[in-house]
Amino acid sequence: MSKAKRLDAIDLDRKLADKDEYQSTLSTLQSRLALQQIAAYHRGRRIVILFEGWDASGKGGAIRRLGEKLDPRSYTVFATGKPSDEESRQHYLQRFWRRMPSTGQIVVFDRSWYGRVLVERIEGFADRAAWRRAYTEINEFERQLVDDGVIVIKLFMHISQEEQLKRYLERLNNPRKNWKLTEEDLRNRASAGDYLNAYQDMLDRTDTKSAPWHLIAGNHKWYARTQVLKTITDWLAEHMDCDIPTLSNDEKAAALRALGLDDGG
């Protein structure tokens, strides 16, 4: 395990100067990621990006900006919800194994297998022995992925309880956003202390060298979105060859001949 990462040590006041800085930084990072996607596709790399965090912490907005410039043919988002009846009869990790990326693909999980040690722990869907055992199971699961060449990037979106309340009220008072405020959100807020403990336990037990947690200060959405993209693109630059394959002179010459454009010079 790496050195403990503490949620109470995150500076939630970090923000960008203005909208111009946000738009410029966002566009630059999105373009960088788009090139990395091309490199991953041609080099057959598999990438898993997962988001966890508080309700209303900005996971959806970050994922939306993450995918704006990506080629949807090799990019998939999976929103993790309640398991189906069939999935409930299987090992909890099985439904995630089936959704792992094939070569050249990026898969994003909006919430993930960490539900076993979060909502299932808090709501009592998993007994104490099951969710405590899950830390080891999850670490082994992620180790197998990384050992098999999958790049795993784990992001946790953290906001204050005051900011969460502000966002809930915005949803409550905006008819176009009412649907985003659910009974589950309200129930989870009432259990905020339990969730805080579960989040910190998760970080303490599953922050590994090969699949570390990246903590994102989420009180200011512009900062959070750009920080998500910076974290992802920096990690990819460190863990894969991001150069896009180019044609050699001989290959270009052959292409010109095939197109009937070779002048013979």
C-alpha positions as CSV (number, residue, x, y, z in Angstrom):
1,M,0.0,0.0,0.0
2,S,1.1,3.6,-0.6
3,K,1.1,6.3,2.0
4,A,-2.3,7.0,3.3
5,K,-4.4,9.6,1.5
6,R,-6.7,11.6,3.7
7,L,-9.9,13.2,2.5
8,D,-9.6,15.8,5.3
9,A,-6.3,16.9,3.9
10,I,-7.7,18.0,0.5
11,D,-7.9,21.7,-0.3
12,L,-11.4,22.0,-1.6
13,D,-11.0,25.7,-2.3
14,R,-8.8,25.2,-5.3
15,K,-10.2,26.8,-8.4
16,L,-9.3,28.4,-11.8
17,A,-9.0,32.1,-12.3
18,D,-11.9,32.5,-14.7
19,K,-13.9,31.0,-17.5
20,D,-11.2,31.8,-20.1
21,E,-8.6,29.8,-18.2
22,Y,-11.1,27.0,-17.8
23,Q,-12.0,26.8,-21.5
24,S,-8.4,27.0,-22.7
25,T,-7.2,24.4,-20.2
26,L,-10.1,22.1,-20.9
27,S,-9.6,22.2,-24.7
28,T,-5.9,21.6,-24.5
29,L,-6.3,18.6,-22.2
30,Q,-9.2,17.2,-24.3
31,S,-7.0,17.4,-27.4
32,R,-4.2,15.7,-25.6
33,L,-6.4,12.8,-24.5
34,A,-7.8,12.4,-28.0
35,L,-4.3,11.9,-29.3
36,Q,-3.6,9.4,-26.5
37,Q,-6.7,7.5,-27.5
38,I,-5.4,7.2,-31.0
39,A,-2.1,5.9,-29.7
40,A,-3.8,3.5,-27.4
41,Y,-5.9,2.2,-30.3
42,H,-3.0,1.6,-32.6
43,R,-0.8,0.1,-29.8
44,G,-3.6,-2.2,-28.5
45,R,-3.6,-0.7,-25.0
46,R,-6.6,-1.3,-22.8
47,I,-7.6,1.5,-20.4
48,V,-10.0,1.5,-17.5
49,I,-11.0,4.7,-15.8
50,L,-13.3,4.6,-12.8
51,F,-15.1,7.3,-10.9
52,E,-16.2,7.2,-7.3
53,G,-17.3,10.0,-5.0
54,W,-20.1,11.8,-3.2
55,D,-23.5,12.2,-4.8
56,A,-23.5,15.4,-6.8
57,S,-19.7,15.6,-6.7
58,G,-19.5,16.2,-10.4
59,K,-18.8,12.7,-11.7
60,G,-21.2,13.0,-14.6
61,G,-20.0,16.4,-15.7
62,A,-16.4,15.3,-15.6
63,I,-17.2,12.2,-17.6
64,R,-19.1,14.3,-20.2
65,R,-16.1,16.6,-20.7
66,L,-13.8,13.6,-20.7
67,G,-15.5,12.1,-23.8
68,E,-16.3,15.2,-25.8
69,K,-13.4,14.8,-28.2
70,L,-13.0,11.0,-28.1
71,D,-13.8,8.6,-30.9
72,P,-16.9,6.7,-29.6
73,R,-15.9,3.6,-31.6
74,S,-13.3,2.8,-29.0
75,Y,-14.7,4.5,-26.0
76,T,-17.5,3.3,-23.7
77,V,-19.1,4.6,-20.5
78,F,-20.8,2.2,-18.1
79,A,-23.0,3.6,-15.4
80,T,-23.0,1.1,-12.5
81,G,-26.4,0.6,-11.0
82,K,-28.2,-2.1,-9.1
83,P,-27.2,-5.6,-10.3
84,S,-29.8,-7.5,-12.3
85,D,-31.4,-10.6,-10.8
86,E,-29.0,-12.8,-12.7
87,E,-26.0,-10.7,-11.6
88,S,-27.2,-10.9,-8.0
89,R,-26.8,-14.6,-8.1
90,Q,-23.2,-14.3,-9.3
91,H,-20.0,-13.1,-7.7
92,Y,-20.2,-9.3,-7.5
93,L,-17.1,-8.9,-9.7
94,Q,-18.3,-11.0,-12.5
95,R,-20.4,-8.3,-14.2
96,F,-17.4,-6.0,-14.2
97,W,-15.1,-8.7,-15.7
98,R,-17.5,-8.9,-18.7
99,R,-17.2,-5.1,-19.3
100,M,-13.4,-4.9,-19.3
101,P,-12.0,-3.3,-22.5
102,S,-10.7,-5.2,-25.4
103,T,-7.5,-4.1,-27.2
104,G,-7.4,-0.5,-28.1
105,Q,-10.5,0.3,-26.0
106,I,-11.2,2.8,-23.2
107,V,-14.0,1.9,-20.7
108,V,-15.2,4.4,-18.1
109,F,-17.1,3.3,-15.0
110,D,-19.4,5.8,-13.4
111,R,-19.2,4.1,-10.0
112,S,-17.8,0.6,-9.9
113,W,-17.0,-2.6,-8.0
114,Y,-16.3,-0.4,-5.0
115,G,-20.0,-0.4,-4.4
116,R,-19.3,-3.6,-2.3
117,V,-17.4,-1.6,0.3
118,L,-19.5,1.5,0.0
119,V,-23.3,1.4,-0.6
120,E,-23.5,-2.4,0.1
121,R,-21.7,-1.9,3.3
122,I,-23.8,1.1,4.4
123,E,-27.1,-0.3,3.3
124,G,-26.5,-3.7,4.7
125,F,-26.6,-5.5,1.3
126,A,-23.3,-7.2,2.1
127,D,-22.6,-8.5,5.6
128,R,-19.5,-7.5,7.5
129,A,-17.5,-10.5,6.6
130,A,-18.3,-10.0,2.9
131,W,-17.4,-6.3,2.6
132,R,-14.3,-6.7,4.7
133,R,-13.1,-9.6,2.5
134,A,-13.8,-7.4,-0.6
135,Y,-10.8,-5.2,0.0
136,T,-8.5,-8.1,-0.7
137,E,-10.6,-9.3,-3.6
138,I,-10.6,-5.9,-5.2
139,N,-6.9,-5.5,-4.8
140,E,-6.4,-8.9,-6.4
141,F,-8.8,-8.1,-9.2
142,E,-7.0,-4.8,-10.1
143,R,-3.6,-6.5,-9.8
144,Q,-4.7,-9.1,-12.3
145,L,-5.8,-6.4,-14.7
146,V,-2.6,-4.4,-14.4
147,D,-0.5,-7.5,-14.7
148,D,-2.3,-8.3,-17.9
149,G,-1.4,-4.9,-19.3
150,V,-4.6,-2.9,-18.5
151,I,-4.0,0.7,-17.4
152,V,-6.3,1.4,-14.4
153,I,-7.0,4.9,-13.3
154,K,-9.1,5.5,-10.2
155,L,-10.6,8.9,-9.4
156,F,-12.4,10.0,-6.3
157,M,-14.4,13.2,-6.5
158,H,-14.6,14.9,-3.1
159,I,-16.8,17.8,-2.1
160,S,-17.8,19.4,1.2
161,Q,-21.2,18.7,2.7
162,E,-22.0,22.4,2.3
163,E,-21.3,22.2,-1.4
164,Q,-23.4,19.1,-1.8
165,L,-26.4,20.8,-0.1
166,K,-25.9,23.8,-2.5
167,R,-26.1,21.5,-5.5
168,Y,-29.1,19.6,-4.1
169,L,-31.0,22.9,-3.7
170,E,-30.0,23.9,-7.2
171,R,-31.5,20.6,-8.5
172,L,-34.6,21.1,-6.3
173,N,-35.2,24.6,-7.6
174,N,-34.5,23.9,-11.3
175,P,-37.3,22.0,-13.1
176,R,-34.8,20.7,-15.7
177,K,-32.6,19.2,-12.9
178,N,-35.3,17.9,-10.6
179,W,-34.8,14.4,-11.9
180,K,-31.2,14.4,-10.7
181,L,-32.3,14.6,-7.0
182,T,-33.4,11.1,-5.9
183,E,-34.6,9.6,-2.7
184,E,-31.4,7.6,-2.6
185,D,-29.4,10.9,-2.6
186,L,-31.4,12.2,0.4
187,R,-31.0,8.9,2.2
188,N,-27.2,8.8,1.5
189,R,-26.8,12.4,2.8
190,A,-28.4,11.3,6.1
191,S,-25.7,8.7,6.3
192,A,-22.9,11.1,5.4
193,G,-20.8,10.2,8.4
194,D,-21.0,6.5,7.6
195,Y,-20.0,7.2,4.0
196,L,-17.1,9.3,5.0
197,N,-15.7,6.4,7.1
198,A,-16.3,4.0,4.3
199,Y,-14.6,6.2,1.8
200,Q,-11.6,6.6,4.0
201,D,-11.4,2.9,4.7
202,M,-11.6,2.3,1.0
203,L,-8.6,4.7,0.3
204,D,-6.6,3.2,3.2
205,R,-7.2,-0.4,2.0
206,T,-7.1,-0.2,-1.8
207,D,-4.6,2.6,-2.7
208,T,-2.0,0.4,-4.3
209,K,1.2,1.2,-6.2
210,S,-0.1,-0.3,-9.5
211,A,-3.7,1.1,-9.1
212,P,-3.5,4.2,-6.8
213,W,-6.4,6.5,-6.0
214,H,-6.3,10.1,-7.4
215,L,-8.2,12.5,-5.2
216,I,-10.0,15.4,-7.0
217,A,-11.0,18.5,-5.2
218,G,-14.6,19.0,-6.5
219,N,-16.1,22.1,-4.8
220,H,-15.3,24.1,-8.0
221,K,-16.5,22.3,-11.1
222,W,-14.2,24.0,-13.6
223,Y,-11.1,23.1,-11.5
224,A,-12.3,19.5,-10.9
225,R,-13.0,18.8,-14.6
226,T,-9.6,20.0,-15.7
227,Q,-7.9,18.2,-12.9
228,V,-9.6,15.0,-13.9
229,L,-8.3,15.3,-17.5
230,K,-4.8,16.3,-16.3
231,T,-4.6,13.4,-14.0
232,I,-5.7,10.9,-16.7
233,T,-3.5,12.3,-19.4
234,D,-0.5,12.5,-17.1
235,W,-1.0,8.9,-16.0
236,L,-1.3,7.7,-19.6
237,A,1.8,9.6,-20.6
238,E,3.7,7.9,-17.9
239,H,2.4,4.3,-18.5
240,M,2.2,3.9,-22.3
241,D,3.9,5.0,-25.5
242,C,1.7,8.0,-26.6
243,D,3.4,8.5,-29.9
244,I,1.0,8.0,-32.8
245,P,2.4,5.6,-35.4
246,T,3.4,7.3,-38.7
247,L,4.2,5.9,-42.1
248,S,7.8,5.4,-43.2
249,N,9.0,7.0,-46.4
250,D,8.8,3.7,-48.2
251,E,5.2,3.2,-47.0
252,K,4.3,6.8,-48.2
253,A,5.9,6.1,-51.6
254,A,3.9,2.8,-51.9
255,A,0.7,4.6,-51.0
256,L,1.4,7.3,-53.7
257,R,2.0,4.5,-56.3
258,A,-1.2,2.8,-55.3
259,L,-3.1,6.1,-55.7
260,G,-1.5,6.6,-59.1
261,L,0.3,9.8,-57.9
262,D,3.9,8.6,-58.3
263,D,5.5,10.8,-60.9
264,G,8.5,8.4,-61.1
265,G,10.9,11.1,-59.9
